[in-house]
Amino acid sequence: MDRSQTLTRQGYHLVGSGAVKPCLWLNRSLRGGDQCYKHHFYGISSHRCVQMTPTLECNHHCLHCWRPIDDPVPGTAPLEPEALLDGILLGQQKFLSGYGGAKTTDQERLAEAREPKHVALSLMGEPTLYPYLKELIELIRRRGMTTFVVSNATHPEVLAELQPTQLYLSLNAPDEELYRRVCRPAADLWQRIQESLEIIKLHRCRSVIRLTLVRGLNMVRPEDYARLIARAEPDFVEVKAYMHLGRSRDRLTREAMPQHAEIMEFARSLGGALGYELEADVPLSRVALLSSRRVGRSLIDKR
């Protein structure tokens, strides 16, 4: 079974080379429950967030990735940005239509959800492999929505051209040897990641370095992570626990999942080495936020 068949069975809506799928936090939010850590950190409403990817391809095969990355990718030509975004938003509306008649649905939030305000390019795959990423981000902005782009930092030349609302770089190892073990890159990409760290320092948009930590693997030497992160001077650093979900369960044991207390301890050590403040944390998601205090956290749309 190729990846497209697997994803369709798992509830993804495929659009050309990309896909959209509401996350569990959208479901909880529409039922009047709590929202994801992006809400607690940045003010993003989970029920108004579109979680998508412009491409299913990735040049990493990370041990901790819970997506079906081990299945082959079908060769699908990338759509132009407008066709892709229209298809993604249509798919989101189809998902939302199933909530209309449910007694547990918060109808006010459902009405808001039908007018999304945020697009997270973070579903799976590496977005910088999509050839029209810059144009897609600009199109989303023109339509009145904010964007998060989550990248593995292996295409610095693409990142240099982007202006999303917030740019994330994943940094999952403090050195090249451990990077190769954790991320299992398709080529020699470590130097390109170093270039991306330099580029993010010069960016005009908000920036985040995200660490996904696996106990017994890459949850080591916060001072070495700090030396790398200092080169990027990001506005924020997210320190998040690996979660024992999906396909990652075939590669890692449940014991590899850190407790929130461990994440907080690591975050404090990292923040001390960087000179960043521990700004917030969400125990349920096992994530902590470090801030440079250069910009405010909230991205709530005031219009």
C-alpha positions in Angstrom: 0.0 0.0 0.0 1.4 3.4 -1.0 1.3 6.4 1.3 -1.7 8.0 -0.4 -3.9 5.0 0.3 -2.7 4.8 3.9 -3.4 8.5 4.4 -6.9 8.3 2.9 -7.8 5.5 5.2 -6.5 7.5 8.1 -8.8 10.5 7.3 -6.5 12.7 5.3 -8.0 14.7 2.4 -5.4 14.6 -0.4 -5.1 17.6 -2.8 -2.6 17.1 -5.6 0.8 16.6 -3.9 -0.6 18.0 -0.6 -3.1 17.1 2.1 -5.2 18.5 4.9 -6.5 16.8 8.1 -8.1 18.4 11.2 -6.1 17.5 14.3 -7.6 16.1 17.6 -7.4 19.6 19.1 -9.8 21.0 16.5 -12.3 18.2 17.5 -11.9 19.1 21.2 -12.3 22.8 20.6 -15.4 22.3 18.5 -16.9 20.4 21.4 -16.1 23.2 23.8 -13.0 21.7 25.2 -9.4 22.7 25.6 -7.2 23.8 22.7 -3.7 23.0 21.6 -0.5 24.5 22.9 -0.4 26.9 19.9 -3.4 28.5 21.5 -1.8 28.7 24.9 1.5 30.0 23.5 0.4 32.2 20.6 -3.4 32.7 20.8 -4.3 30.6 17.8 -7.8 29.2 18.0 -7.6 25.4 17.3 -11.0 25.3 15.6 -9.9 28.1 13.2 -6.6 26.5 12.3 -6.1 24.6 9.0 -3.4 21.9 9.4 -2.0 21.1 6.0 1.0 20.2 3.9 1.8 21.3 0.3 3.8 18.0 -0.2 4.0 14.5 1.2 7.7 14.2 0.4 10.4 14.5 3.0 14.2 14.2 2.9 14.3 13.0 6.6 13.1 9.8 8.0 13.1 10.7 11.7 12.9 8.0 14.3 10.3 10.0 16.3 8.0 10.9 13.3 4.6 9.3 13.8 3.4 9.9 10.3 3.5 7.0 7.7 6.9 8.1 6.3 8.0 4.5 5.6 5.5 4.0 2.8 6.4 5.0 -0.7 5.2 8.4 -2.0 3.2 8.3 -5.2 4.4 10.6 -8.0 1.9 13.4 -8.1 2.6 16.7 -9.8 2.4 19.7 -7.5 -0.6 22.0 -8.0 -0.3 25.7 -8.5 -0.9 27.6 -5.2 -4.4 28.8 -5.9 -5.7 25.3 -6.9 -3.9 23.8 -3.9 -5.3 26.3 -1.4 -8.8 26.1 -2.8 -8.7 22.3 -2.5 -7.3 22.4 1.0 -9.9 24.8 2.3 -12.7 22.8 0.6 -11.4 19.7 2.3 -11.5 21.5 5.6 -15.1 22.6 5.1 -16.1 19.0 4.3 -14.6 17.9 7.6 -16.5 20.6 9.4 -19.8 19.7 7.9 -19.9 16.5 10.0 -20.2 18.6 13.2 -23.3 20.6 12.3 -25.9 18.2 13.7 -24.0 16.9 16.7 -25.4 17.9 20.1 -21.9 18.1 21.5 -20.8 20.8 19.0 -20.2 24.3 20.2 -22.2 26.1 17.5 -20.5 29.5 18.0 -17.1 27.9 17.5 -18.3 25.9 14.5 -19.4 29.2 12.9 -16.0 30.6 13.6 -14.3 27.5 12.2 -16.0 28.0 8.9 -14.0 31.1 8.5 -10.4 29.9 9.2 -7.8 32.5 10.3 -4.6 30.4 10.4 -2.9 27.9 8.2 -0.2 25.6 9.7 2.0 24.1 7.1 3.1 21.3 9.4 1.0 18.2 8.7 3.7 16.0 7.3 6.4 16.1 4.6 9.0 19.0 4.2 7.2 22.1 2.8 10.3 23.6 1.3 10.2 20.7 -1.3 7.0 22.3 -2.7 8.2 24.5 -5.6 5.7 27.3 -5.1 5.9 27.7 -1.3 6.7 31.4 -1.4 3.7 32.1 -3.6 1.4 29.9 -1.5 2.3 31.8 1.7 1.7 35.1 0.0 -1.7 33.8 -1.3 -2.7 32.7 2.2 -1.7 36.2 3.6 -3.8 37.9 0.9 -6.8 35.9 1.9 -6.5 37.2 5.5 -5.0 34.2 7.2 -1.7 33.9 9.2 0.8 31.1 8.6 3.2 28.9 10.5 5.8 27.1 8.4 7.5 24.2 10.0 10.7 23.1 8.2 13.6 20.7 8.8 16.0 23.5 7.7 17.6 21.6 4.9 16.8 24.1 2.1 18.2 27.5 3.3 17.9 29.0 -0.2 14.1 28.5 0.0 13.8 29.7 3.6 15.7 32.9 2.7 12.8 33.9 0.4 9.9 33.1 2.7 7.9 35.6 4.9 5.4 33.5 6.8 3.8 34.9 10.0 6.0 32.5 12.0 8.9 30.3 10.8 9.8 27.2 12.7 13.1 25.2 12.3 13.3 21.7 13.7 16.6 21.1 15.4 16.7 17.5 16.8 20.3 17.0 17.6 23.2 19.0 19.0 25.8 17.6 16.6 26.1 15.9 13.2 26.6 12.4 14.4 23.5 12.4 16.5 21.6 14.2 13.8 22.3 11.3 11.4 21.0 8.8 14.0 17.9 10.7 14.9 16.8 12.2 11.5 18.2 9.6 9.1 18.6 12.2 6.3 18.5 11.2 2.6 21.8 13.0 1.9 24.6 14.9 3.7 22.4 17.8 4.9 24.0 18.9 8.2 25.9 21.9 6.7 22.7 23.1 5.0 21.0 23.2 8.4 23.8 25.3 9.8 23.2 27.7 6.9 19.5 27.9 7.8 20.4 28.8 11.4 22.3 31.8 10.1 19.5 32.8 7.7 16.8 32.7 10.4 18.8 35.4 12.3 18.3 37.8 9.4 14.6 37.1 8.9 12.0 39.8 9.3 9.3 37.3 10.4 8.9 35.7 13.9 11.1 32.7 14.4 11.1 29.6 16.4 13.5 26.7 17.0 11.7 23.5 17.9 13.4 20.6 19.7 11.6 17.2 19.8 13.4 15.3 22.6 13.6 11.5 22.9 14.7 10.0 26.2 17.9 8.0 25.8 18.6 9.4 22.4 18.8 13.2 21.8 17.8 14.6 25.2 21.4 15.4 26.0 23.8 18.3 26.4 21.5 21.4 26.5 24.6 23.6 26.3 25.5 22.2 22.9 22.0 22.8 21.6 22.3 26.3 23.0 25.5 27.0 21.0 23.6 26.1 17.8 20.5 28.0 18.7 22.4 31.1 19.6 23.6 31.3 16.0 19.9 31.7 14.9 18.8 34.1 17.6 15.2 33.0 17.3 12.4 34.8 19.0 11.2 31.6 20.7 12.4 28.0 21.4 9.9 25.2 21.9 11.1 22.2 23.9 8.7 19.3 23.3 8.6 15.7 24.3 8.5 12.9 21.8 5.0 11.3 21.9 4.7 7.6 21.5 2.2 7.6 18.6 1.6 6.2 15.2 4.4 4.7 13.2 7.0 5.9 15.7 5.9 3.0 17.9 7.6 0.7 15.5 11.0 2.4 16.0 10.9 3.6 19.6 9.6 2.2 22.9 7.2 4.0 25.2 10.0 4.6 27.6 11.5 6.9 25.1 8.7 9.4 25.8 9.9 12.0 28.4 7.7 13.2 31.3 6.8 16.8 31.4 9.0 17.3 34.5 12.0 16.2 32.4 11.1 18.6 29.6 10.8 21.4 32.1 14.2 20.6 33.6 15.8 20.5 30.1 14.1 23.7 29.1 15.4 25.5 32.2 19.0 24.3 31.5 18.7 25.3 27.9 17.2 28.7 28.7 19.9 29.4 31.2 22.6 28.7 28.6 20.8 30.8 26.0 19.7 33.7 28.3 16.1 33.0 27.4 13.1 33.1 29.8 10.9 30.2 30.5 7.7 31.8 29.3 5.0 29.1 29.4 4.3 25.4 29.3 1.5 23.0 28.6 1.8 19.8 30.6 -0.8 17.8 28.6 1.4 18.3 25.4 4.6 18.1 27.4 6.0 21.2 25.9 7.7 24.3 27.2 8.3 27.7 25.6 11.4 29.8 26.0 11.3 33.4 24.9 13.9 36.0 24.0 11.4 38.6 25.0 12.0 40.6 21.8 8.4 40.1 20.5 5.1 39.4 22.1 3.6 36.0 22.0 0.1 36.6 20.9 -0.9 36.2 17.2 -4.6 36.8 17.8 -6.1 38.6 14.8 -7.5 41.9 16.1 -9.3 42.8 12.9 
